[in-house]
Amino acid sequence: MSPRQVKFGHYLAYGSNDVLGAGVMFVMSAWTLYFFTTFCGLTASEAGLIFISARLLDAFFSPVIGYVSDRFHRTKLGARFGRRRFFILLAIPLLPSFALMWMDGHGFWYYLVTYVFFELVYAMEIIPYETLAAEMSPDYTVKAKFAGARILTGQVSAILAGILPGRIIEHFGKSSAETFMYLGIIFAVLSSFVALMVYLFTWERPREEIESIAPKDSGSPLQAVVQLFKDLWATLRIRAFRLHLGMYIGGYISQDIFNAAFTYFATLALLGTVVTVSNYLGWMVGAQLVSVAVAIPLCLRFHPAPTYRIAVGFFAAALLGFLLLWKSGNTQVHWVYALMILAGLGRGALNYIPWSVYNYMADVDEIVTGRRREGSFAGVMTFLRKLLQTLAVLIVTQIFNAAGLVPNAKTQSPEFVQVVVIVMVAGSLAVLLFGFAVSTRFKLNPDTHGVLMDEIERFKRNDGTQPAPENRAIVEDLTGWRYEQLWGKGKQ
């Protein structure tokens, strides 16, 4: 592992990339559906088709990028620019394409092409980036700090994504498609800048160390395709990773459903404007920032899974509060702000915990296989989230379309509003409860990770000693494999 010392500037540069990972994604999840149907004349079905097309292509593309980046150090470009960082460098001049999505006056095909193109550029940058914390340090605490720096920066950028539309409208004096054009330009510029910072101020393992732990070459193109799918399947055979995915999906997909529905809920059920919605979102993501700052020490002291369950409780309480607010006909803004803060206190930790835990998945992989496949794990995470996010958006848009959403209309029927509330509350709660249930079985924490790393060192020494019974039980629980099958002895 690289002996370089990690300093504050490295945490800052690494974390800044979540302007792209969280800020841009927040803009897309919170505003895209509303922008397409309110200002671009698209139906909910057309908007849903755009999301589905992009997500399905991305769901395939992300594992491919992960697979390639695990092996890219063997190429001339990888040797010169880095097996991960080359793709980040390649994405820098392409990230401004984000602004093209927010130009009004075009048709369905324009928005489909620009949306799909940016999603693929995003995947090309974010998948290699997600492996860098594990590349730069093996230490549990350092990797937790990397995740904290990432999510804290992401929450700051999400605050910008939430409040900027309102500030733009206040400056120009009107609510129009131009609001979102300026929003797109701002985040397009920021995305390229932070990607450059990541490229300049991060590093990877030395090449000689990479070669000893990297997956082997796959041979012919056909063999490479077969190996790609074998690697993806192999990651799912690791128990800690399967449980981690359940928590990740529970926390993130519940927020995707909420984000898709909340803009309609706030403008229709709460009688708000784009400015008030912007302010609501700003308060929520501000609370998320506080939540992340609190979740970092809680995860180190009380462990990730219990902290995750606390976060689920906050977000679930806020959802039920919105239901009560709507049922009572209460549109007083101070109650809305209170519930947005409560939601943010849950959502921030739900954002942080999966990406903190992800940094240790390659350690579990190493004791099972004797190799490290950070790229494959990142690819699978993005693949499953995009796939399920596609399904969630498809269901939401089709429900909205069936409920009578009228394009280019600032008001909708009472029946449609009722459907929005049901989707936002019941849909988000169902996915949250799934994540809660999975978290009760998740045992990876600083203590068990320490045991895991000790056992990896014992395998490397190959001294013939046997593990303590409690260590054997911990490792078998994390991996889902019998101890005798570890270190590449079992079938992969």
N, C-alpha and C positions, 0 to 999 in steps of 0.2 A: 504494500500500500504506500502511496506517496507520502514522504516525510514532511511535506510542506506545511507550514503553520497556517491555520485558518484565522484570519483577522476580521475585524469589523467590516472593512471594505468588501471582503469576499462575501460575507453574509448579505451585505446590502446589494451587491451586484447580482448575486444569485437570486435573492428574493425579489428584485425589481422585475424579474420576468413575469411575475404574476399580474402585472398590468395587462399582459396578454392572456394569461391563463385564467384570471378571475375577472378583471375589469372588462375586457372585450367580450368575454362570454356572458357577463352580466348584462351588458348592453344588448347582446343578441337575444338572450332569453327573456329579458324584461320588456324590450321595445320592438323587436322585429315583427312579431305577429300583429301588434297594434299598428305599426307603421305600414305594413303591407295592406291591411284591410281598411285602414282609415284614410291613407293618403295616396295609395298606389292603385286603388280600384280592384285589388285581387280579392277573390272570395276566400273564405276560410279553407275550402278544399284545395284551392290553388296554392295558398300559403303552406298548407300541410304537405302538399306534394313536393314543394321546394325543400322543406325540412327533411322529408323522408329521403329524397334523392341524395342530398348532401350527406346525411348521416350514414346511409347505407354504403356509399362510396368510401367515406371516411372510416367506417367500421372495418372495411377490408384493407384500406391503405395503412392504417395505424399499426396493425401487427406486422405488416411487411416492413415498414420503417424500423420498428423495433428489432426485427430479425436481421435486417441488413446492418444496422448500426452495431449489433453485437459482433459482427464479423468484418466491419469496414476497415479496421486497422491494417488488414492485409493488402489493401489497395494503395496505390501511390498517393491518391488524394487523402485517404485516411491517415497514412503515415505522415503526411505534411501538415494537415489541418486538424487531425483528431478524428477518431471514429464517430464520436458524438457531435463534436463542435463544428465539423464540416457542414452538417445539415442546418445548424443554427446560422452559420455564415451565409449559406445559400438562401435562407429564408429572408434575410434582412432587406434586400431590395424588393421582395415580393409582398411583404406585409402591408405596404400602403394600399394594396388592392381592397382593403377593408372599407375604405371611403367610397368605393364604387357602388357598394350595396345600398347606400343611403341617398341615391339620386332619384328623384321622382320623375314621372313623365314617361316611364318606359313600360314595356310589356312583360308578360310572364317569363318569356325566355331570357330576357336580360337579367332579371332577378335570380332566375335559376342558375345561370352560368356564373354570375358574380359571387353568389352565395357558395356554390359548390367549389369554385376555385379557391376562395379564401379558406374554406374548411380544410382543404387539402394542404395548403400552405401552413395553416395552423398546426396540423398534425405533424408535418415535416419538421417543424421547430420544437413543438412541445414534447414529443416522445423522446428524442435524445436528451432534451433538457431535464426531463424527469429522472434520468439515471445519474445525473452529475453529483448529487449529494453523496450517493454510495461510492462514486468514483473518488471523491475528494477526501473522504475520511471513513474509517471503520468504527469510530467511537459512537456509542449510543447517544450520548448527550449532544455531541457536535451535530449529528444528523437530526436530532430533535430541534436544535437551534436553526439549522438550515430550513427545516419544514416551517418553523415559526416565522423566520424572516420572510419566507415565501408567502405564507398566508396573511401575515400582517400587511405586507405590501399589497397583496391582492385585495384586502379589505379597504385599504386607502383608495385604490383605483376603483373599487366598487362604489365607494362614496361619491367619487367623481362621476361615475356612470349614472348614479341615482340623482344627483343634484344638478348636473350640468344642463339637462334639458330645461329645467325651470329657470336657471340663470340666463340661458340663451334667449328664452322667450322674454324674460324681463328686460334684457338688453335691446332686443329688436322690436319688442312691443307687439308680437303676435305669435300665435300658435300655428305653425305650418310645417310643411315637409322640410323647409330650410333648417329648422331646429335640428333635425336628425342628420342633415348633411354636415352641419358644423360639428356635431357630435362624432360622426364618422371620421372626419378629417383629423380631429384632435386625437382620437385613439389610434388612428393609422400612424400618425407621426410618433406618438409615444411608444407604440409597439416596436417599430424599427429601432428606436433609440435604446430600449431596454434589451432587445436581442443583441445589439452591438455590445452593450455593457457585459452581458453574460459571456459573449465570445471572448472579450478582452480580459476578464478577471476571474475566469474559472479554469480548471485544468482536469486532466484525466490521469489514470494510472500510467506509470511508465510502460512503454511498449513491451519490454521483456516480462513484466509482471502480467500484463494483459494476456500474453500468449499462453501462459501456464494455466489460466482459468477460463479463457474464452471458449465458446462452443467450437467444435471442429468444423472444417470446411465440409460442404455437402456434396461436392463433385459437380455433376452435370446440372443444368437448369431444372430438369425434372426431379432429380434427387433433392435439389434445393427446395422445391415446392413441397415435396413430401416431408422434408425435415422441418420446414416452417410449421406445418400443421402438427407434426409430432411435438415440436417445442411448445406450441400453444396448448396442446392437450396436456403435456407434462406439467405445466404450471398449475393446471387445475387439479392435479393429483396431489398437490401439497395442501394439507388441511388448513394451516394458518392462512394461506392465500385465499382459499375458498371462503373462509369465514370473513376475512378482510374484505373481500369483494361484496359480501352481503351487507356489511356495515357501510361500505362506500356507496353502494346503490341505494340503501335506505336513506342515507343522509343527503345525497345529491339529487336523486330523481324526485324525492319529495319536494325539494326546492325548485326543480324545473317545472313541476306541475303548478306550484304556487306562483312562480314568476309568470308563467303563461296566462294565468287567470287573474292575477291581482290587478293588473292595469284596468281590465274591464270591471272588476269588482269596485275599485276605487272611483272610477269615473261614472259608473252607472248606479251601483248600490249606495255609494257614499256621496254621490253628486259632486265629485271632484273634477278638477281640470288637469291638464298635463303638468301645470306648475305644482298643484297640490300633490299629485302622484309623485312627482320628482322629489318634493320635500319629504313625503312619507318614506320613500325608498332611501333617501339620504340619512334619515334618522335610524332606519333599520340597519343599514350597513355601517353606520357609526357605532351602533351597539355591537355589531359583529366584530369590529376592531377590538373593542374592550373584551369581548368574549374570547377571542384568540389569545390575547395577552394573559388572560386568566387560565385558559386551558393548557398553555405550555407548562407551567409549574404543576398544575393538577395532574397532568399525564405522567410527569416524572415522579410525583409523590404517590398518587392514588391509582395510577395506571390508566391506560387508554380506555378500556371497556367501561369501567364505572363512570368515567367522565363523559363518555359518549351517551350513556343512559340518562345522565343529568341533562345533557343538551337536548335529547329527544323530549324530555319532560317540558322544558321551556318552550320549544317550538310547538309542541302539541297543545299546550295551554293557550298559546296565542291563537292558534287556529280555532279552538273552541270559543275563544273570546270574540273573534270575528263573526262566528255564527250567531252568538248571542247579540252582538251589536246589530246585525242585520235583522234578526227576528224582532228586536225591540224598536226598530226604526230609528235608532239613535245615530246621527251623523256628526256629532260633536267631535271636532278635530282632536281635542286633548285625549279622548279615549282611543282614537285611532293611533296617535303618536305613542301612547302607552303600550298598545298591543304590538306596534312595529318594533319598539325597543325590546319587548319580551321575545318576539320572534327572532330578532337579531342576536340576542344573548344565546339562543339555542343554535342558530344557524352558523355562527362563527366557529364554535367548537366542532360542529358537524363537518365544516369545511376543513378544519385543521387536522383532526384526528386521523382520517384515512391517509392523508399524504405524509403525516408523521410516521405512521405504521408502515406504509409502503417501503420506506427507506431500509427496512430490515428484512424484506422478503427475500432478497438475494442471499442473505446469510442463511436462511432456512434452505434455500435452493442449494447452496454450496454443500451443506452437510448431507443432503440427499444425493447429489450428483457428482460432487467434487468440482463442479463448474459454477460459473456465475452468469446468469442471463438477465441482467437488469432490463435490457431492451425488450425482451419478450414479455416480461411482467408488465412493463409500462404499456406495451402494445395491447395486451389482453385487457388491462384495466380500461383503457380508452375504448377498445373495441366493444366491450360489454356495456359500458356506460352509454356510448353513442347508439348502440343497438337498442337498448332499453329506453333511452331518451327519445329515439325515433318512434318507438311504439307508444310512449307516453304522449308525445306531441301529436302523433297520428290520432290517437283516441280523443285527445282534447279538441283538436280542430274538427274532427268529424262530429263530435257531440255538439260543439258550438254551431256547426253548419246545420245539423239536424234541428237544433233549437231555434233556428231562424235568424242567425247573425246577418245583418244587412250591411254590405260593404259601403264605404264612404258615408256612413251615418254616425252622427254624434250621439244619438239616442237609440235605444233598443227596447224591445217589448219586456214587460214584467216577467213573462215566462222565461225569456232568455236570461234575465238577471238571476232568477232562481237557479237555473242550471249552472251558471257561473259559480254561485256560492257552493253548490253541492260538489262540483268538480274541485274547487279550490280546497275545501275543508276535508271532504271524505277521501278524495284521491290522495292528497298529501298525507293524511293521517294513516291510511292503509300502508303506504310504503314506509313511513316512519316506524310503525309498529313491527314491520318485518325486520328492519335494521335492529330494533331494540331486542327482538327475540334472538337474532343471530349473535349479538354482542354478549349474551349470557354464557356463550360457549367459547369465547375468544380469550386465550390465556397468554398471549405474547405481551410482555411488559419488561421493564428494565431488569428485573430479577431473573426471569426465565431466559431473556436474551443473553445475560451474562453466562448462564449455564450452557446455552447453545454455543457461544463463542469458545468457551473452555473445551467443549467436546470437539469442536472443529480443530482446535490446536492439538488435541490428543490424537485425532485421526491423522493429522499431518505428521506427527512424531512417529506414528506407527510403532509404538513401544510395546504393544501386546497387552496392555493393561485393560481392565474392565471398568465400565462406568459404575458409579454409585447407583443403587436402585432408584433413588429419587431423581437423579439426573437422567437415567434411562427413561423414566416415566414422563418427564418434562419434554425431552426431545421427541419421543414417540407421539406425544399429544400435539406438539407443534407441527411435526412433519406428516403425521398420519401413516407413517411407515414403521415396521418393526426395526429395531436397532440393528439387527444382523443384515438388513437390506440397505443400510445407509452407505454413503461414500461411493455411490456408483455400483454397488453390488446387486441392487434390485433392478428389475426391468424398467426401462424408461420409455 
